[in-house]
Amino acid sequence: MEPKGDIAVIGLAVMGQNLILNMNDHGFTVVAFNRTTSKVDDFLNNEAKGTNILGAHSLAEMVALLKKPRRVMLMVKAGSAVDDFIEQWLGVLEPGDIVIDGGNSLFQDTIRRTKYVESKGLLYIGTGVSGGEEGARRGPSIMPGGSPAAWPHVKPIFQAISAKVSDGSPCCDWVGEGGAGHYVKMTHNGIEYGDMQLICEAYQIMKDGLGMTADEMHEVFKEWNQGELESYLVEITRDILGKKDEDGQPLVDKILDTAGQKGTGKWTVISSQELGIPITLIAEAVYSRCVSALKDARVEAAKVFKPSNPKFAGDRKQWVSDIRKALYASKIISYTQGYMLMRAAAQQHGWNLNYGGIALMWRGGCIIRSVFLGEIKKAFDKNPNLTNLLLDPFFKKAIKSCARSWRKVVSAAVKKGIPAPAFSTALAFFDGLRSERLPANLLQAQRDYFGAHTYERIDKPRGEFFHTNWTGSGGRVASSTYTV
């Protein structure tokens, strides 16, 4: 029997099922497989009923149904399960076949797996897939990396099923070798953490500082979603604030204020520390979730440190406008930091990342999709070597127009005791970045005083290091130097 399958998908949780149905809608014949084979029959008899989707009940049967080169996509939890399946595949696939990991794998694992699979004569792709359940079904953002030779064989499928921007361009393109695809997806998730935290801080400032109800904030986010903040996350925040519980009260007010996380935000922060890139806003977003988890401790502390009146004085409409500008400026900082991180990682790993193309991939389908990303693509189209988004004319003008409101909101939140860590750290980063001179000269003197770590001088060439015997009793030997 002639093989009919264009691609196999392993893992029939909601993301796997929806990707299969999406591929089927676009004319591809998909082979569905799951370790618990009863799920294959359930899927074929229900969600996939009446489609051209094929079911397999073993890896051997799956391979027999696939055209060459065989394309096998894994949609399972990141970690050891991916390695376990790779080992199983190596026994049934042939040289030139393609293994695809569509989960949220750590990029270092993808670098390792790409080398390992290539050493066995096969090709490997580690791809980020963003957009959640709905994105997987209707069109996600797809960020593939790994073996370049594999890309032509999966490009027609991935670009067909991905989201499209207004001109029809797919939100999917080749990112780079090794773990580049999963790194870009990890950074996407880190920025997602930042975006969500910023929106939540805007919500809390309006709720506590302005005394606004969920219905009133629903109208605010509805308006914001029609301007420069138009995005998926603002859109769903609008919907959440308008949702009522069975008793007619806002559902959001009944949700426990402790947040979870799956680790990709933490990975982003760890990578930034290894590369020496200050993604302070994403870090605060991660730690804010950690603080939220300290619910019992927060309840006890609130009894001891009772808050004063948090209400803001002045015109509410003006405050809402100021909060919008603070949110927009902070969002610019978040993406500035994210792009700084990707540039540093590209230099570290030898990836040739297309930064405008990444913005295009994020422009539709993914969780952070927004009109804002169109401006980032324009910035890199004008200057592919742009080192910092804040240096682009559009973003420079935007920051200047928001600065007064940004400072006003952060100051008021601090005075009234309303936590706004992401707003605050974004502003602190901006002020640090625009400071020609920082107090690190004193810090270097301190380090040299207690540890003989040396320092550079402003009246000498960079790279020339000095040590001072600060106490008169120290030795002449300096410690080693390092560059951040």
WOJO-V972781 format. One line per field, one symbol per residue. ss: DSSP state (H for helix, E for strand, L for the rest). burial: # if it has 24 or more other C-alpha atoms within 12 Angstrom, else .. Layout:
BEGIN
ss: ???
burial: ???
END
This chain:
BEGIN
ss: LLLLELEEEELLLHHHHHHHHHHHHLLLLEEEELLLLHHHHHHHHLLLLLLLLEELLLHHHHHHLELLLLEEEELLLLLHHHHHHHHHHHLLLLLLLEEEELLLLLHHHHHHHHHHHHHLLLEEEEEEEELHHHHHHHLLEEEEEELHHHHHHHHHHHHHHLLELLLLLELEEEEEELLHHHHHHHHHHHHHHHHHHHHHHHHHHHHHHLLLLHHHHHHHHHHHLLLLLLEHHHHHHHHHHHLELLLLLEHHHHLLLLLLLLLHHHHHHHHHHHHLLLLHHHHHHHHHHHHHLLHHHHHHHHHHLLLLLLLLLLLHHHHHHHHHHHHHHHHHHHHHHHHHHHHHHHHHHLLLLLHHHHHHHHLLLLLLLELHHHHHHHHHHHLLLLLLHHHLHHHHHHHHHHHHHHHHHHHHHHHHLLLLHHHHHHHHHHHHHLLLLLLHHHHHHHHHHHHLLLELLLLLLLLLLELLLLLLLLLLLLLLLLLL
burial: ...##########.############.########...##..##..##..#########..######.##########...##.##..##..##.################.##.###...##############################.###.#########....#########################################.#.##.##.###.##..########.######.........#..........##########....#############.....................##......############################....##############################.....#.#####..#..##..##.#########...##############.............#...##..#####........####................
END
